[in-house]
Amino acid sequence: MNAPASLTEELLSQLQGAPLQQIADQLGTNPSQAQSAVSAALSMLLGALGRNAAQPQGAADLFGALQRDHVGRAAGSGGLGDLLGSVLGGMGGGGAGGAADGASILGHILGGNQQRAEAGLGQATGLGANAGQLLQILAPIVMAFLAQRAQAGGMDAGGLGAVLGREQAQVRQQGGVGGDLLGSLLDQDGDGQVGLGDLIKIGGGLLGGRR
């Protein structure tokens, strides 16, 4: 049997076809560039969530947020494609499911690093200022996907934290744009290495306030 796909690969596969075309249209780019950018963004977001969930309290906060706000959002026949449509529709019309929702989730995932993440992603993928919009589109999708996976797998907070921890390690190991961006975010003090000081700073600001 083949090794199980990473969460990033699994989610990216669910967005192939029409959903990816919708994202490309929203960003004003072509599907090839959109795919590369989505792949990098998903790696960064899931890797950051892995760091958030590395401590029991972070895993518990994330699990609680998934149970409270995201279970069932991708459960319809259209799955994540339908959710993407509602996210993009909300962005166009200012609905609650669009930009505001995505921005709120991003604030919890990335904390004070959100601008750094957007700038790095924009530069690395050629999206420029549209990188922030892409992250806002993907944030609710990532959370709904994780809620779906946790529910289907019967995971508790600890199980979710373990799965995300493995994902973070895999993203860092594989490198590429997503791995480099994640490494940059985790290196808070700019010394090129993720040390104890960085982890203390990271642990203090992630998923805070979502009680």
Secondary structure, DSSP 8 states (H G I E B T S, - for coil): ------HHHHHHHHTTTHHHHHHHHHHTS-HHHHHHHHHHHHHHHHHHHHHHTTSHHHHHHHHHHHHHHTTTTT-STTHHHHHHHHHHHHHHHT-TTSHHHHHHHHHHHHGGGHHHHHHHHHHHHS-TTHHHHHHHHHHHHHHHHHHHHHHHTT--HHHHHHHHHHHHHHHHHH-HHHHHHHHHHH-TTSSSS--HHHHHHHHHHSSTT--
